[in-house]
Amino acid sequence: MDAIFRIDGRCAITSPNAAGPWSPDMQHGSAPSGLVTWAAEAIPTPVPMHVARLTIDLMRPVPLAPLAIETEVLRQGRKIQLCEVRLKADDVLVVRATVLKIRSEVQDLPPGIADAPIDLPGPEQSRVEPADFSSSPFVSGMSLRAARGGFAHPGSSAIWYRVDRPLVEGVPISQVMRAVVASDFSNATSVALDFRHWTFLNADLTISLARQPVGDWILLDGDCCIGPDGAGLAMARLGDQHGYFGRAVQSLVIEKR
């Protein structure tokens, strides 16, 4: 199958296209992150709601194997829903996520409240970053455009990301799923250490959204902070062609190769 996952009841059958760059048997972090977003958005709400925040903890490397999907509503209210999504491989918990939804209700805001504008080239004006920089099958299903800097280049870069391959077979990619998949690339968008000598894998991913993104392209305007004791942060302002709409943060585990 071309899609990353096929849903069979409460199980997600995983395609080889989910594999990341670290091992042919391990998923790219964007793949399970997109899956838990799909599962959370599928949980019914009593009134129209939208995702405002996701926190995804990668408990273990996620294998290229069938994943059992478990969902639970932790709190249901008139204004918010807090839910949890768990992914298990052979009964072993590999991903745990909490997702906050907020009631969708148009507000009559005062003048001057608007998206912060993006002072960078759009995806059509930005430099193409070929996906052949990585042997990852998952990355081959992405399109990248560099508005500033470059993917995995030293320094703070700003890169547009587009998901080209279906994530869940037979299901359109939601706008939040697009933002989540792109956000997992934060640690390669702003790079403080040389990939040839250091690794900086993310242990988690948190995305906060002030509004729902629009369009296929998601901008990560990156920043990075490295501490002296093996921890770091990869951060990104999230934008689309209408302006900035959110933030992404990853906790990094820093190790010398």
FENSUL-V508783 format. One record per helix or strand of 2 or more residues. SS is the DSSP state (a for helix, b for strand). FROM is the first residue (numbers start at 0). LEN is the number of residues. If there is no record, write none. Layout:
ss:SS from:FROM len:LEN
ss:SS from:FROM len:LEN
//
This chain:
ss:b from:4 len:4
ss:b from:10 len:4
ss:a from:15 len:3
ss:b from:25 len:2
ss:a from:28 len:13
ss:b from:48 len:10
ss:b from:66 len:10
ss:b from:79 len:10
ss:b from:91 len:12
ss:b from:126 len:3
ss:a from:130 len:3
ss:a from:138 len:3
ss:b from:141 len:7
ss:b from:153 len:3
ss:b from:157 len:6
ss:a from:174 len:9
ss:a from:185 len:4
ss:b from:189 len:2
ss:b from:197 len:5
ss:b from:203 len:6
ss:b from:216 len:10
ss:b from:230 len:10
ss:b from:242 len:14
//
